[in-house]
Amino acid sequence: QVQLVESGGGLVQPGGSLRLSCAASGIVFSSNTMGWYRQAPGKERELVATITIIGSTNYADSAKGRFTISRDYAKNTVYLQMNSLKPEDTAVYYCNADGPWGKYWGQGTQVTVSS
């Protein structure tokens, strides 16, 4: 059974930071590209960042320079460090695993950026 469990969301003031975590189980973590996506109210789900099995990263323009994706193979966990947060970053953030056996999603974690 595949499980992607996100944590680390919450309420933060503009300019603040959060680190999201996604613990993966039931997949061969080392065979999956891992990613973070987000969905704001009334909007489509969009890519935030991905990291391949060799550590190559890709970021949405909105995330470049502010967010950093990383992965820990020993912990089967992927992280998203988010700095200089803006109100428009408010969304539900979803973890994604994309590999040879399919594409999987976590349940999401809410990030709210507000003063």
N, C-alpha and C positions, 0 to 999 in steps of 0.2 A: 504494500500500500504506500503510494507516494504521498509525502507530506512536506509542504513548504510552510513554515511557521514564521510569520513576520513579527517583529517587535521593535520598540523604540519610537513609535509615533507619539504625538502629543501636541500640546499647545505651546507655541513659542512666539516671542515678540519679533517683529521685523529686525533683521540684522543678526538674529541669533543662529544657533546651530543645533542640529540633531544628527544622531547616527542611527540609521535603521539597520536591523539585522534580519537575516532570513536563514533559518536552520533547515537543512534539507535532509530527508530520510526517504528510503525506499527507491532511490535512484543511484546510479553510478555517477556520483558527483563529478568525478574527473572526466566524464564523457559529455558533460552538458555545458553549453553556453548558458550563463546565468544573466539575468537582467532585472531591472527595475522599470516598472511602468507606473503611470498615475492616471487617475480619472477625477476630474473636477465635476461638480454638479452641472448637469446639462451639457457636458462635453464628452467627446469620444475619449477612450483610453489612448494614451500616447506613450511613446518610448521616452524614458529618461536616460538610461545608460545600460550598456551590456558589457560583459567581460567573457572572453573566450577561454577555452581550456588552456591556452598558452599565455593567457594574461593580456591579450590585446583588448583594448577598450574602445568604446564608441559612446559618444554623448550627444544628446539633443542640444541644439544651439542654446536653449534656455538654461542648460545645466553646465555648459562649458565654463571653466574657471571658478565655479562655485561648488560643484559636487564632485565627489570621487568615489568610484566603485572599486571594490577589492574583494578578494576571496581567500578563504583559509581552508586549504585542503585537509588539514588535520582535524578541523572542526566541522567540515561539510557546511560551511556557512559563507554567505555572501553579505557584504556590507555596503551601505550607501552613506557616506559622510556628506552632510549638507551644511554648507556655510553660507553666510550672508543671505539668509532666507528672506523672501519677499511675500507679501500677501498673495500674489498670484501663484505661489507654490502650494497653496492650500489645495489638498486633494486626498483621495485615498490612494496609497502607494501599494502596488502589488509586486510581489516577487514572481519571477518566471524562470522556469528551467526548460531548455530547448535542446533535445538530444536525439540519439538514434531511435529511441523508443517512444518518442512523442513529446508533446509540449504540455507543461503543467503550470498551474497557477496557485499562489497562496490565497488566503482569505482577505488579505489587505489590512493595512494599518492607516489610521487617519492621521494626517498632518495638518494642523491649523496654524497659520501664521497671522497673528493679529495682536494689536496693542490693546 
